[in-house]
Amino acid sequence: MASSSTQSAETISSSSVGEKDMNFYLPLYKAAIRGDWDAARKFFDINPEAVTAIIAKNHETALHIAVGRNEAYRFVDELVRLMPPNALSVTNKFNETALHLAARCGNTEAAKLLVNRDPDLPYVWSDTKLLPLHLAALFSHKETLIYLLTVTRNDAEPSPFVGQSGITLLNVVVTSGFYDVALDLLRSYPKLATTISPGGNTPLSIIAGKPSAFPSGTSLSFFQQVIYFCAPEKLEKPFDQNERQDIENQSKKSSNLLLYGCQKFHSKFWEVIRRIVPYVKHIQNIKLMHHQAVELVKCLCMEDVQVDNSISARIFKPAIILGARLGVYEVVAETLKSFPSAIWSLDQDGHDLFQLAVMNRHESIFNILYEKDEHSHLVTQNIDKYKNNILHLAGKLAPPDQLNLVSGAALQMQRELQWYKVTDVLGSRKVCPAQL
């Protein structure tokens, strides 16, 4: 009995000490949150052990707390100078270092300070099997991600860029919309294109679920379309001085000089336009995103056809079904070009691609499928698991987002009747929706 009482007392005592410790470090915690180095320095002068002490309930140190503020550069810089190098790798209860938290918050400058002091920090895995660069991508911090990619080697063991770690990284990069970064990763590690994550996701299926990343999923006004058509995807740099001298030295060819002049004028013209009309930059960014997304799809499809047919089917089927459902023309077209048998894909309810196009009223998807004459009989023959054929599906009301593209009940009804008429006559006549 006495022994039991003693144990209880010890437990209460240690609990009280723990609470006292947290309360004791409260001024330091507040200083770290505010980024107030002067207050923190006074605390460290009196309590030097606090530099590496756990001061929060999730076992964070002052460094863990401070890197959460982008404005606290001085605090982090001064604190890192005080800490021994091995203390930078101290982890919280989730096995995350301060670099994990800096990546999560997009604090690139803090990340640079940490990595410069301890180059091994980018290779510390959290309990969720994530590296700092995974978190930077997951929380959409592009600048931080690009920096961490430059300081994370591929020869580490295990490599961050292969297997489950690699596909997780590529998938979250695509999810965050960093298609240029995804292209660079894919070109450096092409096998990631054919790697399927434990959850069954692939980069192709993820980008197929992002219609706004493509021209077919973007609605622009007339004025926006004019800018979109005329504006370059990005400002091309004119020849530098050395290149200009090279041109002038090449027998003074007028064609080369004219090319230089045109490029310089083109660059300056759009630079001025962007300054006068800032919205032009927004349209340019949309155009650049579209270009990168299409290039990524082409690159993924090119790699996916290099593997066994069964693996290709597992990659292409979810992507083309999702693309057909959401009306992503570019994904459907490129998939059929690379893997023609994907046209036979069925979703979990037994809907084929024609039916998905009709159900969701995607004319562009229906047209590209119908152009493949050898498969036109699918239009009338396939029945889903609810015993519906394509006429039943055409008779159902369109989804609200498609129905509302036309204003007014009369025009909406007319459009619905046109869709039904298309599916009704396709069995005997070769008619595309655009012809009706």
C-alpha atoms as one frame of an Amber mdcrd trajectory, in Angstrom:
protein
   0.000   0.000   0.000   2.817   2.333   0.939   4.601   1.443  -2.233   1.500
   2.318  -4.233   1.184   5.665  -2.465   4.843   6.397  -3.099   4.429   5.685
  -6.811   1.388   7.965  -6.966   3.288  10.726  -5.211   6.198  10.354  -7.587
   3.848  10.465 -10.560   2.138  13.608  -9.292   5.476  15.129  -8.455   6.947
  14.489 -11.894   3.733  15.770 -13.477   3.991  18.959 -11.449   7.601  19.360
 -12.447   6.634  18.960 -16.091   3.935  21.611 -15.758   6.346  23.853 -13.891
   8.912  23.454 -16.652   6.421  24.519 -19.306   5.334  27.495 -17.229   8.948
  28.338 -16.513   9.692  28.561 -20.237   6.548  30.545 -21.055   8.412  33.893
 -21.441  10.785  32.222 -23.904   7.872  30.650 -25.768   6.190  34.040 -26.140
   9.434  35.650 -27.269   9.919  32.930 -29.902   6.386  33.422 -31.204   6.884
  37.194 -31.453  10.373  36.877 -32.878  11.641  39.046 -30.004  15.319  38.171
 -29.850  16.207  40.748 -27.202  13.772  39.200 -24.723  14.943  35.697 -25.609
  18.597  36.663 -25.207  17.973  37.927 -21.683  16.277  34.627 -20.853  19.205
  32.646 -22.292  21.730  34.707 -20.339  20.047  33.642 -17.114  19.136  30.119
 -18.279  21.710  28.945 -20.857  20.262  25.412 -20.920  17.052  26.866 -22.393
  18.752  27.159 -25.794  18.052  23.479 -26.430  15.286  22.864 -23.881  11.829
  21.520 -24.711   9.451  24.424 -24.097   6.113  23.290 -25.609   3.749  20.356
 -25.194   4.659  18.784 -28.538   8.303  18.678 -27.438   9.306  21.711 -29.486
  12.355  23.798 -28.736  12.556  27.564 -29.148  13.953  26.943 -32.628  10.905
  24.893 -33.638   8.669  27.768 -32.558  10.705  30.577 -34.118  10.936  29.131
 -37.642   7.150  29.360 -37.871   7.464  33.119 -38.473   8.976  34.370 -41.711
   9.628  37.715 -40.015  11.784  36.151 -37.280  14.962  35.884 -39.364  17.158
  37.624 -36.794  15.791  35.429 -33.998  16.538  32.228 -35.912  19.944  33.462
 -37.045  21.063  34.417 -33.543  19.631  31.251 -31.996  21.345  28.977 -34.510
  24.648  30.661 -33.678  24.156  29.833 -29.990  23.184  26.214 -30.543  25.682
  23.382 -31.067  25.315  21.861 -34.577  23.958  18.545 -33.308  21.143  20.360
 -31.469  19.603  21.443 -34.784  18.524  17.858 -35.417  16.449  17.663 -32.223
  12.941  16.492 -33.127   9.510  17.104 -31.670   7.052  14.333 -30.731   6.317
  13.782 -34.442  10.028  13.308 -35.184  10.132  16.626 -37.040  13.158  18.889
 -36.928  12.992  22.661 -37.132  13.621  22.285 -40.877  10.364  20.336 -41.215
   8.493  23.225 -39.610  10.315  25.819 -41.716   9.314  23.868 -44.831   5.722
  23.593 -43.622   5.556  27.376 -43.101   7.470  28.290 -46.261  10.269  29.988
 -44.328  12.987  29.689 -46.970  15.486  31.968 -45.244  15.268  29.983 -42.024
  15.690  26.769 -44.019  18.896  28.144 -45.526  20.270  29.016 -42.092  19.532
  25.532 -40.786  20.930  23.624 -43.768  24.070  25.757 -43.900  24.748  24.800
 -40.285  23.733  21.131 -40.599  23.651  19.747 -44.185  22.135  16.460 -42.971
  18.832  18.022 -41.909  17.099  17.502 -45.294  17.372  13.721 -44.778  15.549
  13.396 -41.445  12.294  11.450 -41.864   9.248  12.326 -39.790   6.935   9.736
 -38.252   4.710  10.116 -41.319   7.644   9.173 -43.578   8.026  12.687 -44.948
  11.117  14.794 -45.528  11.156  18.605 -45.329  10.878  18.858 -49.122   7.675
  16.774 -49.022   6.160  19.247 -46.565   7.194  22.252 -48.657   5.396  20.722
 -51.637   2.407  19.570 -49.582   1.805  23.076 -48.227   2.428  24.715 -51.630
   5.583  26.669 -50.793   7.307  26.685 -54.157  10.320  28.821 -53.270  11.119
  26.653 -50.254  10.581  23.486 -52.273  12.962  24.583 -55.020  15.616  25.455
 -52.449  15.284  22.103 -50.671  15.507  20.274 -53.996  18.879  21.916 -54.587
  20.279  20.738 -51.227  18.770  17.235 -51.162  20.979  14.656 -52.877  19.643
  11.626 -54.710  22.405   9.334 -53.410  21.067   9.302 -49.850  19.821   6.015
 -48.411  16.933   5.660 -48.849  16.790   7.995 -51.824  14.150  10.719 -51.542
  13.467  10.512 -55.284  12.643   6.849 -55.856   9.982   4.420 -54.713   7.263
   5.527 -52.314   9.116   8.684 -51.279   9.651   9.732 -54.880   6.074   9.143
 -56.024   4.735  10.896 -52.916   6.886  13.902 -53.746   5.852  13.992 -57.407
   2.178  13.550 -56.545   2.106  16.407 -54.033   4.057  18.625 -56.441   1.408
  18.008 -59.120  -1.390  18.479 -56.581   0.073  21.870 -55.629   0.125  22.901
 -59.287   3.913  23.165 -59.654   3.949  21.625 -63.127   7.349  23.030 -64.069
   8.899  21.433 -60.979   7.061  18.187 -61.764   8.501  18.213 -65.293  12.025
  18.668 -63.931  11.528  15.796 -61.481  10.107  13.574 -64.185  12.967  14.259
 -66.564  15.482  13.462 -63.836  13.611  10.413 -62.522  11.444   9.062 -65.390
  10.521   5.874 -63.510   8.292   7.944 -61.233   5.809   8.225 -64.107   5.096
   4.504 -63.867   5.142   4.262 -60.068   1.776   3.891 -58.357   1.420   5.214
 -54.818   0.136   2.956 -52.009  -3.187   4.774 -52.319  -3.393   3.951 -56.026
  -2.667   7.483 -57.245  -0.413   8.424 -60.145   0.692  11.843 -61.399  -1.456
  11.330 -64.510  -4.627  10.637 -62.524  -3.962  13.627 -60.271  -3.499  16.098
 -63.101  -6.539  14.616 -64.865  -8.541  15.842 -61.883  -7.461  19.466 -62.390
  -9.490  20.835 -65.359  -8.464  24.437 -64.713  -4.851  23.506 -65.488  -5.770
  23.086 -69.173  -7.158  25.299 -71.950 -10.264  23.103 -72.215 -11.150  23.800
 -68.584 -10.588  27.554 -68.631 -13.271  30.056 -69.609 -11.975  33.403 -70.883
 -13.767  36.521 -72.074 -13.151  37.826 -75.593 -10.624  40.382 -74.356  -8.858
  37.729 -72.282  -8.723  35.398 -75.278  -7.042  38.105 -77.366  -4.367  38.590
 -74.697  -4.026  34.819 -74.287  -3.468  34.333 -78.015  -1.018  37.213 -78.469
   0.991  37.183 -75.250   4.091  34.971 -75.025   4.034  32.276 -72.366   6.969
  34.009 -70.743   9.143  36.938 -71.666  11.986  35.685 -73.781  15.289  37.320
 -73.026  16.836  39.020 -76.020  20.380  38.135 -76.959  22.924  39.306 -74.416
  25.880  41.468 -75.400  28.121  38.509 -76.292  25.430  36.994 -78.474  24.926
  40.351 -80.154  28.624  40.564 -80.957  28.514  37.026 -82.339  25.662  37.979
 -84.601  27.396  41.115 -85.811  30.542  39.118 -86.472  28.748  36.537 -88.588
  29.448  38.402 -91.817  27.054  41.153 -90.679  24.116  39.181 -92.010  21.065
  41.415 -92.089  18.745  38.510 -91.288  20.497  37.868 -87.972  20.475  41.548
 -87.063  16.802  41.732 -87.957  16.127  38.710 -85.750  17.892  40.376 -82.854
  15.945  43.573 -83.363  12.611  41.769 -83.519  13.316  39.750 -80.395  14.406
  42.827 -78.479  11.345  44.790 -79.590   9.031  41.890 -78.764  10.514  41.533
 -75.280  10.418  45.267 -74.535   6.885  45.620 -75.905   5.418  42.962 -73.627
   7.458  44.190 -70.684   5.866  47.635 -71.093   2.400  46.127 -71.563   2.766
  44.102 -68.366   3.640  47.263 -66.432   0.789  49.305 -67.875  -1.783  46.502
 -67.654  -0.863  44.194 -64.743  -3.728  41.866 -65.687  -1.711  40.815 -68.745
   0.738  39.101 -66.404  -2.141  37.094 -64.947  -3.196  35.890 -68.413   0.431
  35.095 -69.265   0.717  32.992 -66.128  -2.441  31.095 -67.092  -1.037  30.434
 -70.567   2.278  29.277 -69.117   0.473  26.971 -66.672  -1.542  25.458 -69.541
   1.616  24.851 -71.555   3.382  23.204 -68.620   0.371  21.017 -67.794   0.042
  19.785 -71.382   3.775  19.079 -71.553   3.564  17.162 -68.288   0.717  14.996
 -69.609   2.671  14.251 -72.794   5.782  13.382 -70.805   3.826  11.102 -68.455
   2.090   9.295 -71.313   5.368   8.828 -73.158   6.900   7.128 -70.115   3.794
   5.121 -69.217   3.721   3.251 -72.536   7.250   1.945 -71.929   6.151  -0.523
 -69.244   4.157  -3.755 -69.225   0.667  -3.481 -70.699  -1.030  -4.432 -67.423
   0.769  -1.638 -65.563  -0.039   0.843 -68.330  -3.712  -0.078 -68.036  -3.643
   0.567 -64.264  -2.175   4.001 -64.937  -4.228   5.095 -67.945  -7.676   3.784
 -66.948  -8.290   5.986 -63.861  -6.847   9.007 -65.662  -8.984   8.740 -68.798
 -12.162   8.022 -66.819 -11.585  11.084 -64.655 -10.635  13.157 -67.690 -13.830
  12.132 -69.514 -15.978  12.874 -66.459 -14.462  16.331 -65.944 -14.112  17.215
 -69.622 -10.309  17.424 -69.711  -9.864  17.101 -73.460  -6.059  17.192 -73.365
  -5.782  14.214 -71.004  -8.303  12.105 -72.931  -6.743  12.902 -76.315  -3.170
  12.218 -75.210  -4.153   9.024 -73.390  -5.953   7.616 -76.432  -3.005   8.566
 -78.606  -0.553   6.714 -76.361  -2.792   3.856 -75.210  -5.710   3.355 -77.670
  -7.230   0.440 -75.748  -8.059   2.881 -72.932 -11.228   3.641 -74.892 -12.697
   0.426 -73.452 -12.363   1.706 -69.878 -15.402   1.520 -67.594 -15.923   3.287
 -64.290 -17.181   1.563 -61.135 -20.797   1.987 -62.290 -20.116   0.438 -65.688
 -20.199   3.721 -67.622 -18.002   3.850 -70.705 -16.306   7.014 -71.924 -19.151
   7.877 -74.323 -21.652   7.676 -71.498 -19.505   9.786 -69.196 -19.232  12.428
 -71.916 -23.016  12.433 -72.430 -23.869  12.424 -68.720 -21.624  15.419 -68.104
 -22.377  17.130 -71.463 -18.781  17.381 -72.673 -18.996  17.894 -76.449 -15.239
  17.913 -77.001 -14.822  14.547 -75.277 -17.736  13.003 -77.162 -16.394  14.234
 -80.506 -12.884  12.879 -80.008 -14.329   9.502 -79.058 -16.746   9.395 -81.964
 -13.975  10.211 -84.445 -12.731   6.676 -83.800 -15.208   5.030 -86.185 -14.235
   1.483 -85.257 -15.695   2.051 -81.792 -18.890   3.912 -82.743 -21.034   0.842
 -82.052 -20.267   1.284 -78.345 -22.671   4.218 -78.292 -25.784   2.068 -78.510
 -24.582  -1.268 -77.116 -23.158  -0.565 -73.667 -25.425  -0.721 -70.622 -24.283
   0.365 -67.177 -24.833  -1.629 -63.999 -28.187   0.090 -63.474 -29.403  -1.141
 -66.901 -29.198   2.338 -68.431 -28.088   2.797 -72.030 -26.814   6.049 -73.482
 -30.341   7.290 -74.285 -31.392   6.903 -70.667 -28.367   8.925 -69.586 -28.952
  11.605 -72.219 -32.527  11.930 -70.963 -31.352  12.852 -67.483 -30.866  16.494
 -66.603 -27.346  17.829 -67.116 -25.192  18.655 -64.078 -25.860  22.200 -62.777
 -22.432  23.508 -63.825 -23.111  22.477 -67.427 -26.788  23.422 -67.442 -26.020
  26.936 -66.235 -23.655  27.575 -69.140 -26.806  28.550 -71.041 -29.073  31.161
 -69.471 -32.835  30.822 -69.575 -35.008  27.751 -69.146 -36.020  27.647 -72.825
 -32.438  27.622 -74.100 -31.453  25.072 -71.486 -34.267  22.782 -72.584 -33.259
  23.243 -76.229 -29.694  22.224 -75.430 -30.881  19.161 -73.520 -33.056  18.116
 -76.459 -30.102  18.509 -78.818 -28.063  16.109 -76.707 -30.854  13.556 -76.714
 -31.258  13.946 -80.475 -27.531  13.326 -80.972 -27.550  10.069 -79.049 -30.780
   8.973 -80.716 -29.513   9.321 -84.275 -25.912   8.205 -83.754 -26.906   4.556
 -83.953 -27.819   4.870 -87.628 -26.116   8.075 -88.769 -22.613   9.447 -88.267
 -23.403  12.769 -86.691 -21.275  14.693 -84.226 -22.812  17.011 -81.623 -21.245
  19.972 -83.393 -23.279  19.182 -86.516 -26.650  19.518 -84.790
